Amino acid sequence: MSLTMSVLRDARSRSISPENPAGGKGAGGGATVGTGADMARDLGPGWKVSPSVEIGPGATHTVAEIAGPGVIRHMWLTVHPSRLRSVVLRVYWDGEREPAIAVPLGDFFCQGWASFAQVSSVPVAVNPHGGLNSYWEMPFRDHARITLQNLDEASPVTVYYQVDYELADIPDAAGYLHAAWRRSNPLSTGEVHTIIDGVRSAGHYAGTYLAWGTNSSGWWGEGEVKFYLDGDDQLPTICGTGTEDYFGGAWNFDVPGAGYTTYTTPYLGLPQVLRPDGLYQSQQRFGMYRWHLPDPVSFSADLRVTFQALGWRAGKRYLALHDDIASTALWYQRDPLGLPDPRPTFDELEVL
């Protein structure tokens, strides 16, 4: 019998929040100034003096600076849902200049349309009304830095957060979590949406989140996902059968009599369907995730992942679509260095 939960480990638990920004031992709740100081004026220190931070217009806030070795076990954050696409999460490993994770906050937590969607999965849980939880395992060896950037140049944003981690030795085989965001808005004629390219390391692909907005009527998910591994050129090693198939659904996500039907499971889901014009009408929006935790896609040298956008036209012919597709790719790799940060602008992230 293999035991996990009951096995004792040589680790020290720590936590960072606005009440203990350095994660110091015996320093929790020690803040004397903060966003709750006025409310706590009759109670004094230790009574919720600093539950959140306010990030100014265009400013960047350092959430955590942690000396390793260690592993981030859990992150919880919340902001007003309308701000989910105007705040960018970045994570840097072991002193690298480029972030390994550079994703709009909402997309990292499967909330790409800046509108609450409940998610019950293994690495990501989003609970009423906007409690963002990450259980992605994030090991680091020397140093971890987490930042949040407010891209809105006109107004500040209030963020509540807590980062739970352990200080412990990390196995040599442990990879670094990476995440990258890309958007095609709209997808150009004859093009595929590239989820990730430029990875030059050994590792395994861990998950995909898509925020998909349709710009035409009819079904939009006939396209295939393709994984190009270790020198693949024209043809990939792994090719799927359709968009809804990749996310574990079938037949257009359409339950007869009910239409599009949301679902959220441990490893795949369609937690969000926004349909202002009704079933199969233009400008519908979808949020979908698939976590490759029990079925990682392994590569030894390089990785590229693409998605097609296909619908139907007359004569039972495919129709190449020009949809708004934003993707978040997550993978573990041997090296801590991230891809070049695209530094998205407020306008590029805008939810239209």
C-alpha positions as CSV (number, residue, x, y, z in Angstrom):
1,M,0.0,0.0,0.0
2,S,1.3,3.4,-1.0
3,L,0.8,6.2,1.5
4,T,0.9,9.9,0.7
5,M,-1.1,12.1,3.1
6,S,0.2,10.5,6.3
7,V,3.9,10.5,5.2
8,L,5.9,13.0,7.3
9,R,8.3,15.2,5.4
10,D,11.3,17.3,6.3
11,A,9.7,20.7,5.4
12,R,8.8,24.0,7.1
13,S,5.5,25.6,6.2
14,R,5.3,29.3,5.6
15,S,2.7,31.8,4.3
16,I,2.7,35.2,2.7
17,S,-0.2,37.7,2.8
18,P,-0.5,41.5,3.3
19,E,-0.6,40.6,7.0
20,N,2.9,38.9,6.7
21,P,4.5,40.1,3.5
22,A,7.8,38.5,4.1
23,G,6.4,35.1,5.3
24,G,8.3,35.4,8.5
25,K,8.1,32.7,11.2
26,G,5.9,34.0,14.1
27,A,5.1,37.2,12.1
28,G,1.6,36.5,10.9
29,G,-0.9,39.2,11.7
30,G,1.8,41.6,12.6
31,A,0.9,44.5,10.3
32,T,0.4,47.9,11.9
33,V,-0.8,49.7,8.8
34,G,-2.9,48.6,5.9
35,T,-6.3,48.6,4.2
36,G,-8.0,47.4,7.4
37,A,-6.3,49.7,9.9
38,D,-9.2,52.1,10.2
39,M,-11.7,49.3,10.8
40,A,-9.4,47.7,13.4
41,R,-8.8,51.0,15.3
42,D,-10.7,49.9,18.3
43,L,-9.0,46.5,18.5
44,G,-5.4,47.2,17.7
45,P,-2.6,45.0,16.1
46,G,-3.5,41.4,15.2
47,W,-7.1,42.2,14.2
48,K,-7.1,42.2,10.4
49,V,-5.1,45.4,10.0
50,S,-3.9,44.6,6.4
51,P,-6.1,42.0,4.6
52,S,-5.4,43.4,1.1
53,V,-3.3,45.8,-1.0
54,E,-4.2,48.5,-3.4
55,I,-2.1,48.5,-6.7
56,G,-2.0,51.9,-8.3
57,P,-2.8,52.7,-11.9
58,G,-0.1,51.1,-14.1
59,A,1.8,49.9,-11.0
60,T,3.4,46.6,-10.2
61,H,3.1,45.0,-6.7
62,T,5.5,42.3,-5.5
63,V,3.4,39.7,-3.9
64,A,6.2,37.4,-2.7
65,E,10.0,37.2,-2.5
66,I,11.0,33.8,-1.2
67,A,14.5,32.3,-0.7
68,G,14.7,28.7,-1.6
69,P,14.8,25.8,-1.9
70,G,11.0,25.3,-1.6
71,V,7.7,24.7,-3.3
72,I,4.6,26.9,-3.5
73,R,1.7,24.6,-2.6
74,H,-1.3,27.0,-2.9
75,M,-2.2,30.5,-3.9
76,W,-5.5,32.2,-3.2
77,L,-6.4,35.6,-4.6
78,T,-9.5,37.7,-5.3
79,V,-10.2,40.9,-7.1
80,H,-13.4,42.4,-8.5
81,P,-14.4,40.2,-11.5
82,S,-14.3,43.2,-13.8
83,R,-10.5,43.5,-13.1
84,L,-9.5,39.9,-13.9
85,R,-8.2,40.8,-17.4
86,S,-6.5,44.0,-16.4
87,V,-4.1,42.5,-13.9
88,V,-1.1,40.4,-15.1
89,L,0.4,37.6,-12.9
90,R,4.1,37.0,-13.3
91,V,6.3,34.5,-11.6
92,Y,10.1,34.4,-11.8
93,W,12.2,31.4,-10.8
94,D,15.8,31.4,-9.4
95,G,16.6,35.0,-10.3
96,E,15.8,34.8,-14.1
97,R,15.0,38.1,-15.8
98,E,12.2,36.7,-17.9
99,P,9.1,35.4,-16.0
100,A,8.3,31.7,-16.3
101,I,4.6,32.6,-15.8
102,A,3.2,35.6,-17.5
103,V,-0.6,35.4,-17.8
104,P,-3.6,37.7,-17.1
105,L,-4.9,36.8,-13.6
106,G,-8.3,35.7,-14.8
107,D,-7.0,33.4,-17.6
108,F,-4.6,31.7,-15.1
109,F,-7.7,30.8,-13.1
110,C,-10.0,29.9,-16.0
111,Q,-11.8,33.2,-15.8
112,G,-10.8,34.6,-19.2
113,W,-14.0,36.6,-19.8
114,A,-13.7,38.7,-16.6
115,S,-17.0,37.1,-15.4
116,F,-17.3,34.6,-12.6
117,A,-17.3,30.9,-13.5
118,Q,-17.3,28.2,-10.8
119,V,-14.4,25.7,-11.4
120,S,-13.8,22.4,-9.5
121,S,-10.6,20.9,-10.8
122,V,-7.5,19.4,-9.3
123,P,-5.0,22.3,-9.8
124,V,-7.6,25.2,-10.1
125,A,-10.6,25.9,-8.0
126,V,-12.8,29.0,-8.3
127,N,-15.5,29.4,-5.7
128,P,-18.3,31.9,-5.1
129,H,-17.9,34.7,-5.7
130,G,-14.4,34.9,-7.2
131,G,-12.2,33.0,-4.8
132,L,-9.2,32.1,-7.1
133,N,-7.3,29.0,-5.9
134,S,-4.2,27.5,-7.5
135,Y,-2.9,24.1,-6.4
136,W,-0.3,23.9,-9.2
137,E,2.9,22.5,-7.7
138,M,5.6,25.2,-8.1
139,P,9.1,24.1,-6.9
140,F,12.1,26.4,-7.0
141,R,15.7,26.0,-5.9
142,D,17.1,29.4,-5.2
143,H,14.5,32.0,-5.3
144,A,10.8,32.7,-6.2
145,R,9.3,36.1,-7.0
146,I,5.6,36.8,-7.7
147,T,4.2,40.1,-9.0
148,L,0.9,41.6,-10.1
149,Q,0.8,44.4,-12.6
150,N,-2.2,46.7,-12.9
151,L,-2.4,47.6,-16.6
152,D,-5.3,50.1,-16.1
153,E,-3.7,53.5,-16.2
154,A,-6.8,55.1,-14.9
155,S,-7.8,53.4,-11.7
156,P,-6.2,51.4,-8.8
157,V,-7.2,47.8,-8.1
158,T,-7.6,46.1,-4.7
159,V,-6.2,42.6,-4.4
160,Y,-6.6,40.1,-1.5
161,Y,-4.1,37.2,-1.6
162,Q,-2.3,34.5,0.3
163,V,0.6,32.3,-0.8
164,D,1.2,29.1,1.0
165,Y,4.6,27.4,0.6
166,E,7.1,25.0,2.1
167,L,10.8,25.4,2.6
168,A,12.3,22.0,1.7
169,D,14.9,20.3,-0.6
170,I,13.7,19.8,-4.2
171,P,14.4,16.6,-6.1
172,D,16.8,16.9,-9.1
173,A,14.0,15.6,-11.4
174,A,11.5,18.3,-10.4
175,G,10.7,20.8,-13.3
176,Y,9.7,24.4,-13.1
177,L,6.1,25.4,-13.8
178,H,5.7,27.7,-16.8
179,A,2.7,29.4,-18.2
180,A,2.2,31.6,-21.3
181,W,-0.7,33.5,-22.7
182,R,-1.4,34.2,-26.4
183,R,-4.3,35.8,-28.1
184,S,-5.5,35.9,-31.8
185,N,-8.1,38.6,-32.1
186,P,-9.3,37.9,-34.7
187,L,-7.6,34.8,-36.1
188,S,-6.2,35.7,-39.5
189,T,-7.4,34.0,-42.7
190,G,-5.9,30.5,-43.1
191,E,-3.9,30.7,-39.9
192,V,-3.9,28.5,-36.8
193,H,-3.8,29.7,-33.3
194,T,-0.5,29.0,-31.7
195,I,-0.9,28.1,-28.1
196,I,2.8,27.8,-27.4
197,D,6.1,27.8,-29.4
198,G,9.7,28.4,-28.7
199,V,10.1,26.0,-25.8
200,R,13.7,24.7,-25.9
201,S,14.1,22.3,-23.0
202,A,13.0,18.9,-21.7
203,G,9.7,18.7,-19.9
204,H,6.1,17.9,-20.2
205,Y,3.0,19.8,-21.2
206,A,0.6,20.1,-18.2
207,G,-2.5,22.0,-19.4
208,T,-4.5,24.3,-21.6
209,Y,-7.1,27.0,-20.9
210,L,-9.0,28.6,-23.8
211,A,-11.2,31.7,-23.8
212,W,-12.9,31.4,-27.1
213,G,-15.2,34.1,-28.6
214,T,-17.1,33.3,-31.8
215,N,-17.3,35.9,-34.5
216,S,-19.8,34.0,-36.8
217,S,-22.9,32.0,-36.3
218,G,-23.0,28.2,-36.2
219,W,-20.7,25.6,-34.7
220,W,-17.1,26.6,-34.2
221,G,-15.3,23.7,-32.7
222,E,-14.3,21.3,-35.6
223,G,-10.6,22.3,-35.4
224,E,-7.8,19.9,-34.2
225,V,-5.2,20.5,-31.5
226,K,-1.7,19.5,-32.6
227,F,1.4,18.8,-30.5
228,Y,4.7,19.2,-32.4
229,L,7.4,17.4,-30.4
230,D,11.2,17.3,-30.6
231,G,11.8,18.4,-34.2
232,D,8.4,17.8,-35.7
233,D,8.0,20.0,-38.8
234,Q,5.0,19.8,-41.1
235,L,3.1,17.1,-39.2
236,P,2.8,16.7,-35.5
237,T,3.3,13.6,-33.4
238,I,-0.1,14.1,-31.6
239,C,-3.2,15.2,-33.4
240,G,-6.7,15.4,-31.9
241,T,-10.1,15.0,-33.5
242,G,-11.9,18.3,-32.6
243,T,-12.1,21.1,-30.1
244,E,-14.8,19.7,-27.8
245,D,-13.2,16.3,-28.0
246,Y,-9.9,17.6,-26.7
247,F,-11.7,19.1,-23.7
248,G,-13.4,15.7,-23.0
249,G,-16.8,16.6,-24.4
250,A,-18.6,15.5,-27.6
251,W,-21.2,16.5,-30.2
252,N,-20.8,20.3,-29.8
253,F,-21.3,20.2,-26.0
254,D,-25.0,20.2,-27.0
255,V,-27.3,18.3,-24.8
256,P,-30.6,17.8,-26.8
257,G,-33.2,20.2,-25.4
258,A,-30.7,22.0,-23.3
259,G,-28.1,23.4,-25.7
260,Y,-24.6,24.1,-24.6
261,T,-24.0,22.5,-21.2
262,T,-21.3,23.5,-18.8
263,Y,-19.3,21.1,-16.7
264,T,-16.3,21.1,-14.4
265,T,-14.4,17.9,-13.5
266,P,-11.0,17.2,-12.0
267,Y,-9.1,17.4,-15.3
268,L,-11.3,19.0,-17.9
269,G,-14.3,21.2,-18.2
270,L,-16.4,23.9,-19.9
271,P,-17.2,26.0,-16.9
272,Q,-18.3,29.1,-18.9
273,V,-20.8,29.7,-21.7
274,L,-21.9,33.3,-22.3
275,R,-24.6,33.5,-25.0
276,P,-26.0,36.9,-25.4
277,D,-27.7,36.0,-28.7
278,G,-28.8,32.5,-28.1
279,L,-27.5,29.0,-29.2
280,Y,-25.2,29.0,-32.2
281,Q,-25.4,32.8,-32.7
282,S,-22.4,35.2,-33.1
283,Q,-20.5,36.7,-30.2
284,Q,-20.9,33.8,-27.9
285,R,-18.0,33.2,-25.5
286,F,-16.7,30.0,-24.0
287,G,-14.1,29.0,-21.4
288,M,-12.5,25.5,-21.5
289,Y,-9.7,23.7,-19.6
290,R,-7.9,20.5,-19.9
291,W,-5.2,19.5,-17.4
292,H,-2.7,16.9,-18.6
293,L,-1.8,15.7,-15.1
294,P,-2.6,12.0,-15.5
295,D,-1.6,12.2,-19.2
296,P,1.3,14.6,-19.6
297,V,2.7,15.2,-23.0
298,S,6.5,14.7,-22.7
299,F,9.2,16.2,-24.8
300,S,12.9,16.1,-24.7
301,A,14.1,19.1,-26.7
302,D,11.3,21.4,-28.0
303,L,7.5,21.9,-28.1
304,R,4.9,23.7,-30.2
305,V,1.2,23.4,-29.8
306,T,-1.5,24.8,-32.2
307,F,-5.3,24.9,-32.5
308,Q,-7.4,25.2,-35.6
309,A,-10.6,27.2,-35.7
310,L,-13.1,25.5,-38.0
311,G,-16.9,25.6,-38.5
312,W,-19.1,24.5,-41.4
313,R,-20.2,26.0,-44.7
314,A,-22.6,24.8,-47.4
315,G,-22.0,21.4,-49.0
316,K,-20.6,19.9,-45.8
317,R,-17.4,21.8,-46.2
318,Y,-15.2,23.1,-43.4
319,L,-15.2,26.9,-42.9
320,A,-12.0,28.5,-41.5
321,L,-13.1,31.0,-38.8
322,H,-11.8,34.4,-37.6
323,D,-12.6,34.0,-33.9
324,D,-11.2,35.7,-30.8
325,I,-9.0,33.0,-29.2
326,A,-7.0,33.5,-26.0
327,S,-5.0,30.6,-24.7
328,T,-3.0,29.8,-21.6
329,A,-0.5,27.0,-21.9
330,L,1.0,25.4,-18.8
331,W,4.1,23.1,-18.8
332,Y,6.9,21.9,-16.6
333,Q,10.5,22.1,-18.0
334,R,14.0,21.5,-16.7
335,D,15.2,25.1,-17.0
336,P,13.8,28.1,-14.9
337,L,14.0,30.6,-17.8
338,G,10.7,31.7,-19.3
339,L,9.9,32.7,-22.9
340,P,10.2,36.4,-23.8
341,D,7.4,38.2,-22.0
342,P,5.0,39.7,-24.6
343,R,4.1,42.5,-22.2
344,P,0.5,42.8,-23.3
345,T,-1.2,46.2,-23.2
346,F,-4.5,47.1,-21.5
347,D,-6.2,47.2,-25.0
348,E,-4.9,43.8,-26.0
349,L,-6.4,42.2,-22.9
350,E,-9.7,44.0,-23.2
351,V,-12.8,41.9,-23.0
352,L,-15.0,43.2,-25.8
